[in-house]
Amino acid sequence: MLSLRRRQSESILIGPDIEVRIAAVRGGVVYIDIVAPPNVQVDRKEVRQGLATVNRRSTKGVGGDKHD
C-alpha cells in the first residue's frame, strides 16, 4: 500500500492514463476527480461490494430446487 499526502488541486497518476486529482477538501470530506479511459471501470467500493452481494444471491437459485 502506498500512502500519499496531497493538497487541493494536486494529483497522483496510476499507470500511463489514470489521474486522481484532489478537487476540494471541505469539512473533513475529500472530493476527488478521476480521469480514466472509458474501458476502465471506476466504482465506489461499497457499490461494487453491493453488486457482488446481489450477484451471489441471484446465482444461489440457479440449479436449486425445482418445483414441477
C-alpha beads as a LAMMPS data file, in Angstrom:
LAMMPS data file: protein, C-alpha beads

68 atoms
67 bonds

1 atom types
1 bond types

-500.0 500.0 xlo xhi
-500.0 500.0 ylo yhi
-500.0 500.0 zlo zhi

Masses

1 110.0

Atoms # bond

1 1 1 0.000 0.000 0.000
2 1 1 1.200 3.464 -0.843
3 1 1 0.109 6.380 1.350
4 1 1 0.421 9.868 -0.063
5 1 1 -0.368 13.336 1.173
6 1 1 -1.928 15.627 -1.421
7 1 1 -3.334 19.130 -1.232
8 1 1 -6.273 20.528 -3.141
9 1 1 -5.603 20.636 -6.907
10 1 1 -2.728 18.133 -6.641
11 1 1 -2.867 14.778 -8.430
12 1 1 -1.463 11.297 -8.464
13 1 1 -1.026 9.199 -11.583
14 1 1 -1.785 5.490 -11.799
15 1 1 -0.169 3.936 -14.820
16 1 1 0.090 5.948 -18.012
17 1 1 -3.531 7.081 -18.261
18 1 1 -5.315 7.322 -14.889
19 1 1 -5.229 10.538 -12.889
20 1 1 -6.703 11.025 -9.414
21 1 1 -6.987 14.706 -8.509
22 1 1 -7.990 16.251 -5.191
23 1 1 -10.785 18.604 -6.263
24 1 1 -11.666 20.031 -2.830
25 1 1 -11.484 19.416 0.888
26 1 1 -14.460 20.738 2.863
27 1 1 -15.387 19.938 6.440
28 1 1 -13.386 16.742 6.587
29 1 1 -14.758 15.487 3.250
30 1 1 -12.380 14.991 0.343
31 1 1 -13.754 15.436 -3.177
32 1 1 -11.765 13.697 -5.880
33 1 1 -11.834 13.727 -9.659
34 1 1 -10.812 10.581 -11.519
35 1 1 -9.781 10.723 -15.163
36 1 1 -9.570 7.279 -16.747
37 1 1 -10.107 5.728 -20.166
38 1 1 -13.667 4.572 -20.918
39 1 1 -12.642 0.898 -20.701
40 1 1 -11.560 1.278 -17.032
41 1 1 -14.371 0.610 -14.580
42 1 1 -14.404 3.111 -11.702
43 1 1 -16.777 2.433 -8.785
44 1 1 -17.044 3.268 -5.128
45 1 1 -16.024 0.207 -3.127
46 1 1 -19.399 -0.095 -1.388
47 1 1 -21.207 -0.055 -4.750
48 1 1 -19.061 -2.852 -6.141
49 1 1 -19.469 -4.888 -2.933
50 1 1 -23.239 -4.409 -3.130
51 1 1 -23.293 -5.615 -6.722
52 1 1 -21.242 -8.670 -5.772
53 1 1 -23.737 -9.486 -2.995
54 1 1 -26.698 -9.143 -5.361
55 1 1 -24.957 -11.351 -7.936
56 1 1 -24.198 -14.029 -5.335
57 1 1 -27.811 -14.054 -4.148
58 1 1 -29.194 -14.272 -7.678
59 1 1 -26.967 -17.250 -8.572
60 1 1 -27.897 -19.255 -5.452
61 1 1 -31.237 -20.121 -7.026
62 1 1 -29.626 -21.437 -10.216
63 1 1 -29.723 -25.234 -10.250
64 1 1 -31.529 -25.305 -6.912
65 1 1 -34.869 -26.856 -6.042
66 1 1 -37.199 -27.276 -8.985
67 1 1 -40.921 -27.370 -8.421
68 1 1 -42.892 -29.381 -11.023

Bonds

1 1 1 2
2 1 2 3
3 1 3 4
4 1 4 5
5 1 5 6
6 1 6 7
7 1 7 8
8 1 8 9
9 1 9 10
10 1 10 11
11 1 11 12
12 1 12 13
13 1 13 14
14 1 14 15
15 1 15 16
16 1 16 17
17 1 17 18
18 1 18 19
19 1 19 20
20 1 20 21
21 1 21 22
22 1 22 23
23 1 23 24
24 1 24 25
25 1 25 26
26 1 26 27
27 1 27 28
28 1 28 29
29 1 29 30
30 1 30 31
31 1 31 32
32 1 32 33
33 1 33 34
34 1 34 35
35 1 35 36
36 1 36 37
37 1 37 38
38 1 38 39
39 1 39 40
40 1 40 41
41 1 41 42
42 1 42 43
43 1 43 44
44 1 44 45
45 1 45 46
46 1 46 47
47 1 47 48
48 1 48 49
49 1 49 50
50 1 50 51
51 1 51 52
52 1 52 53
53 1 53 54
54 1 54 55
55 1 55 56
56 1 56 57
57 1 57 58
58 1 58 59
59 1 59 60
60 1 60 61
61 1 61 62
62 1 62 63
63 1 63 64
64 1 64 65
65 1 65 66
66 1 66 67
67 1 67 68
